[in-house]
Amino acid sequence: MLAEICNSKFFVTGGGTGGHIYPALAVADELAKDGAKVYYIGNKRNMEYELATKKGYKFLHVSVKGMPRGLNIKFFIWGFKLIKAIMRSVRYIKKYKPDAVFATGGYVSAPMIFACIITKTPYMMHDCDAMPGLVTRKLSKRAKYVSLAFEKAKRFISNKKTVVTGNPIRETFKTITKTAAREELGLEDKLTLCVFGGSQGAKSINNTTVELLKEFSVEKNIQIIFQTGKKNYNDVINRLKQFYPAYEQDKNLLIRPYFDNMVSVLKAGDIVISRAGSLSLSEICASEVAPILVPYPYAAANHQRVNAKSMLDAGACIYIEDSELEPNKLRETLNELIDNPIKMNYLKQNSSNLAKFDAAQEIANMVKSIVK
C-alpha cells in the first residue's frame, strides 16, 4: 500500500481566503508525507500561490474569480472565463494524470471540480462552514466523499458519503505548549489576550480595542497580542498614539500588522477576540482559549454568524454582534472573564472539546481510498 501511495499523484485545490487555503495545505502535507506527488491548483494572483509555493508544491494556475451578482455583462464575461478555466483544468488532468483530487470548495476550486466530472476523475470535497458554500452545495453530489467542519452543515449536502471531520489544521497545534508559544513570542508566562480579525484585520475590532489597550495592559497587567491587519496597521498606530502615547515602552503590548505564525499567537493566549471564519474557529478550539466572537456581518450567506452561533450553542464562546461592539461593551465582557476564572476556564474547556486534531489525517486517508 505504501508503495502505491508513493507513486500516486494528487491535485489539491482551494483558494481566495485562508479558510479555503490552510485546510487544503494541511491535507496536502498529509498526502505528501508518504511520498505522493502533490500539485496545488489555484489562482496565482491570490494568496494561495505564495503559501503553496513556499511549501514547495508545484502550482498550476487557473484564472477564475467569484461569480458576480445579477444577470449582466459582467456575468457573461465571468461565464466565458469560467469555461476557459475548466478547459485548462481538463488539460492539467490529461497532462499530469492525478489519481484523485481534493477540493476545499469556493470559486477557485470550481473549475477543477467540473474538470473532474468531465474526465471522470475521482474527487473529494471539504467545506469549512456551518452553512456550506454554493460550490459545495451544487457540486458535492458526485464527490466520492464530502467532509464537513460542522454537524449542522450535513442537512445541506445531498451525498450519502458525508462525514463530519472538523477542519484540517496545522500539525503544530498538537505539539506546541502555551508556555513555549509565549517564549517564542518573547512574552512572559502570564494572562494573555489575543486580538485579531483575520489576515486583513477588522476595523470594528481594531477601533474598539485601541481605546482599551492602556487600561488592560497597565491597570490589569495583561499581555496583549494584537494583529491589526496589514491595511489597518498605520491607522491603528495613529489612533493608539492619541489614547496611549507611551505605548512603545509597554512590554505587555505586542502589536503587528500580521503574524506569520498564528499557531504561536493563538496558543499563547488565554482569551481571544476574533471574527468567526470557520478556520479561525477550528484553530481557536485547538488553542485552549476563551473566545469572544464578533462575526463579520457581511459574510456570504451569513456564514460567520452561523459559525459563531454553533460555538455559542456549545457553550464555547461569548457572542457579540458587530453593531454592538463598542469600548464599554468589550470592557465589560473582558472583565467578566478576567475577574471570573471559573467562567474563563469553562469556555476554554468547551471550546477545546470541539477541537479536531486529526482531521487532516482522516481526510487524507479518505482521499487515498478513492484512488482507482
C-alpha positions in Angstrom: 0.0 0.0 0.0 2.8 2.4 0.9 4.5 1.8 -2.5 1.2 2.6 -4.2 0.8 5.9 -2.3 4.5 6.8 -3.1 3.7 6.5 -6.8 0.4 8.4 -6.5 -0.4 11.9 -7.8 -2.9 14.2 -6.2 -4.3 17.6 -7.1 -5.3 19.8 -4.2 -7.4 23.0 -4.9 -8.9 25.8 -2.9 -8.1 29.5 -2.6 -9.1 33.1 -2.3 -9.2 33.1 1.5 -7.2 31.4 4.3 -10.3 29.4 5.2 -10.0 27.6 1.9 -6.2 27.6 1.6 -4.9 26.4 5.0 -7.2 23.3 5.2 -6.1 22.4 1.7 -2.5 22.7 2.6 -2.9 20.7 5.8 -4.3 17.8 3.7 -1.6 18.3 1.1 1.0 17.9 3.7 -0.6 14.7 4.9 -0.7 13.3 1.4 2.9 14.3 0.8 4.1 12.6 4.0 4.1 9.2 2.3 6.0 10.4 -0.8 3.0 11.1 -3.0 3.4 13.9 -5.6 1.0 16.8 -4.8 0.1 19.6 -7.2 -1.7 22.8 -6.0 -4.3 24.3 -8.3 -5.3 27.9 -7.7 -5.1 31.5 -8.9 -1.6 32.8 -8.9 -2.9 36.3 -8.1 -4.4 35.1 -4.8 -2.6 34.3 -1.5 -2.7 30.5 -2.2 0.2 31.0 -4.7 2.6 32.4 -2.1 1.5 29.9 0.5 1.6 26.8 -1.7 4.9 27.6 -3.4 6.5 28.5 -0.1 5.8 24.9 0.9 7.4 23.6 -2.3 4.3 22.4 -4.1 4.2 22.8 -7.9 1.5 25.4 -8.6 -0.9 25.1 -11.5 -2.7 28.4 -12.3 -6.3 28.8 -13.2 -7.7 32.3 -13.9 -11.0 32.4 -12.0 -13.0 34.9 -9.9 -16.1 34.8 -7.8 -19.4 34.9 -9.6 -20.9 38.4 -10.0 -24.4 39.1 -8.8 -27.1 39.8 -11.4 -27.6 38.9 -15.0 -25.5 41.5 -16.7 -22.4 41.8 -19.0 -20.1 41.0 -16.1 -21.9 37.7 -15.5 -21.4 36.7 -19.2 -17.8 37.6 -19.2 -17.3 35.6 -15.9 -19.1 32.6 -17.5 -16.8 32.7 -20.5 -13.7 32.9 -18.3 -15.0 30.0 -16.2 -15.3 27.8 -19.3 -11.7 28.7 -20.2 -10.6 27.8 -16.7 -12.5 24.5 -16.8 -10.8 23.6 -20.2 -7.4 24.5 -18.7 -8.2 22.2 -15.7 -9.1 19.4 -18.1 -5.7 19.8 -19.8 -4.0 19.7 -16.4 -5.7 16.4 -15.6 -4.8 14.9 -19.0 -1.2 16.1 -18.7 -0.4 15.1 -15.1 -3.0 12.3 -14.7 -3.8 12.8 -10.9 -5.2 9.7 -9.2 -7.6 11.9 -7.2 -8.5 15.5 -6.5 -9.2 17.2 -3.1 -11.1 20.5 -3.1 -12.0 22.8 -0.3 -14.9 24.5 -2.1 -15.1 28.1 -3.1 -14.9 29.6 -6.6 -11.2 28.8 -7.0 -11.9 25.0 -6.8 -15.0 25.1 -9.1 -13.1 24.7 -12.5 -11.2 21.7 -11.3 -14.3 20.0 -9.9 -16.1 20.5 -13.3 -13.0 19.1 -15.0 -13.1 16.0 -12.7 -16.7 15.4 -13.7 -15.9 15.8 -17.4 -12.9 13.4 -17.2 -14.4 11.1 -14.6 -11.5 11.7 -12.2 -12.4 10.8 -8.6 -12.6 13.8 -6.3 -13.4 14.6 -2.6 -14.7 17.9 -1.2 -14.4 19.6 2.1 -16.5 22.5 3.4 -15.4 24.7 6.3 -18.6 26.4 7.3 -21.8 25.6 9.1 -23.6 26.9 6.0 -21.7 25.3 3.1 -20.8 27.4 0.1 -22.6 27.4 -3.2 -19.8 25.3 -4.9 -20.0 22.6 -2.3 -23.8 22.5 -2.3 -24.0 22.2 -6.1 -21.0 20.1 -6.9 -20.6 17.7 -4.0 -23.3 15.2 -5.1 -20.8 13.4 -7.4 -17.9 13.5 -4.9 -16.6 10.2 -3.6 -16.6 11.7 -0.1 -17.6 15.0 1.5 -16.1 16.1 4.7 -17.5 18.9 6.9 -16.4 21.0 9.8 -19.9 21.4 11.4 -22.6 18.8 12.0 -25.2 21.5 11.1 -23.9 21.5 7.5 -24.9 18.0 6.8 -28.5 18.9 6.0 -27.4 21.0 3.0 -25.4 18.2 1.4 -27.1 15.5 -0.8 -24.3 13.0 -0.7 -24.6 9.8 1.4 -20.8 9.6 2.0 -20.7 12.8 4.1 -18.5 12.8 7.2 -18.1 15.4 9.9 -14.4 15.6 10.5 -13.8 19.2 11.6 -11.4 21.4 9.7 -7.9 20.3 8.9 -5.5 22.3 10.9 -1.7 22.7 11.0 0.1 19.9 12.8 1.9 22.2 15.2 -1.3 22.9 17.1 -0.9 19.4 18.5 2.6 19.9 19.8 3.4 23.4 21.0 2.5 24.3 24.6 1.2 27.7 25.8 4.5 28.3 27.7 6.6 27.5 24.6 4.4 29.7 22.4 4.9 32.7 24.8 8.6 32.1 24.9 8.7 32.1 21.1 7.0 35.5 21.0 9.2 36.9 23.8 6.3 37.1 26.3 6.0 36.3 30.0 4.1 33.3 31.2 1.0 35.2 32.4 -2.6 36.0 31.4 -2.6 36.9 27.7 -5.2 38.4 25.4 -5.0 37.8 21.7 -6.9 40.2 19.3 -7.2 39.5 15.6 -9.7 39.9 12.8 -8.1 37.6 10.3 -5.3 38.3 7.9 -6.8 41.5 6.7 -7.8 42.7 10.2 -11.2 44.0 11.2 -11.8 47.8 11.7 -14.6 47.5 14.3 -12.4 45.2 16.4 -9.4 47.3 15.9 -11.1 50.7 16.7 -12.7 49.3 19.9 -9.6 47.5 21.1 -7.3 50.6 20.7 -9.3 52.5 23.3 -8.8 49.7 25.9 -5.1 48.8 25.4 -3.7 51.1 28.1 -6.4 50.2 30.6 -5.9 46.4 30.4 -2.2 46.5 29.9 -1.3 48.9 32.7 -4.1 48.6 35.2 -4.8 44.8 34.8 -1.2 43.9 33.9 -2.4 41.7 31.0 -0.2 40.9 27.9 -2.0 41.7 24.7 -1.1 40.3 21.2 -2.8 42.5 18.6 -2.8 41.6 14.9 -4.2 44.7 13.1 -4.2 43.5 9.5 -1.7 45.0 7.0 -4.0 47.6 5.6 -5.1 48.8 9.0 -1.8 49.0 10.9 -0.9 52.6 10.3 -4.4 53.7 11.2 -4.3 51.7 14.5 -0.9 53.1 15.4 -2.1 56.7 14.8 -5.2 56.2 16.9 -3.1 54.5 19.6 -0.8 57.5 19.9 -3.8 59.5 20.8 -5.0 57.2 23.6 -1.7 55.9 24.8 1.4 58.0 23.6 3.9 55.8 25.6 2.7 52.5 24.1 6.1 51.7 22.6 7.6 51.3 26.1 4.9 48.9 27.2 6.3 45.4 27.3 2.8 44.0 27.7 1.9 45.0 24.2 2.9 43.1 21.0 1.3 44.8 18.0 2.0 43.7 14.5 0.2 44.1 11.1 0.4 40.4 10.6 1.9 37.3 12.3 3.4 34.6 10.1 3.0 32.0 12.8 -0.6 32.3 14.0 -0.2 28.9 15.7 2.1 30.5 18.4 -0.1 33.6 18.6 -3.3 31.7 19.4 -1.6 29.1 21.6 0.0 31.9 23.7 -3.4 33.4 24.5 -6.0 32.8 27.3 -8.7 35.0 25.8 -9.1 35.7 22.1 -11.2 38.3 20.3 -11.9 37.2 16.8 -14.1 37.2 13.8 -15.9 33.8 13.2 -14.4 32.5 10.0 -14.5 28.7 10.1 -10.8 28.1 10.0 -10.2 30.7 12.7 -12.7 28.9 14.9 -11.1 25.5 14.3 -7.7 26.9 15.3 -9.1 28.7 18.3 -10.7 25.4 19.5 -7.2 23.8 19.2 -5.6 26.5 21.3 -7.3 26.2 24.7 -8.6 29.8 24.8 -11.8 31.5 25.8 -13.2 33.0 22.6 -15.1 36.3 22.3 -16.5 36.2 18.8 -17.6 39.2 16.7 -18.8 37.7 13.4 -18.4 39.7 10.2 -21.9 40.9 9.4 -21.5 40.9 5.6 -20.0 37.4 5.1 -21.5 35.4 2.2 -24.7 33.5 3.3 -24.3 35.0 6.7 -21.9 32.1 7.4 -19.9 33.8 10.2 -23.0 34.4 12.3 -24.0 30.7 11.8 -20.5 29.5 12.7 -20.4 31.7 15.8 -23.8 30.6 17.0 -22.8 27.0 16.6 -20.0 27.8 19.1 -22.4 29.6 21.3 -24.8 26.7 21.4 -22.0 24.5 22.6 -21.2 26.9 25.4 -17.8 27.6 23.8 -17.8 31.4 23.3 -19.2 34.8 24.1 -21.0 36.2 21.1 -21.1 39.9 20.3 -22.8 41.4 17.2 -20.5 43.8 15.2 -23.1 46.5 15.6 -23.0 46.2 19.4 -19.2 46.3 19.7 -18.0 49.4 21.4 -15.5 50.1 24.3 -17.9 49.8 27.2 -19.3 46.5 25.9 -15.9 45.0 25.3 -14.6 46.2 28.6 -17.5 44.6 30.4 -17.0 41.3 28.5 -13.3 41.1 29.2 -13.7 41.9 32.9 -16.4 39.2 33.1 -13.7 36.7 32.1 -10.7 38.2 33.8 -12.5 38.5 37.2 -14.1 35.1 36.9 -11.5 32.4 36.1 -14.2 29.7 36.5 -16.1 31.1 33.5 -12.9 31.6 31.6 -11.9 28.0 32.1 -15.5 26.8 31.3 -15.2 28.5 27.9 -11.7 27.1 27.4 -12.8 23.6 28.2 -15.9 23.7 26.0 -14.0 25.2 23.0 -11.2 22.6 23.5 -13.8 19.8 23.4 -14.7 20.9 19.8 -11.1 20.6 18.6 -10.4 18.1 15.8 -6.7 17.5 15.8 -6.7 14.5 13.4 -9.0 15.9 10.7 -6.2 16.4 8.2 -5.0 12.8 8.6 -8.6 11.4 8.4 -9.4 13.4 5.3 -6.1 12.4 3.6 -6.9 8.7 4.3 -10.3 9.2 2.5 -8.6 10.9 -0.4 -6.2 8.0 -0.7 -9.0 5.5 -0.6 -10.7 6.9 -3.7 -7.8 6.3 -5.9 -8.9 4.0 -8.7 
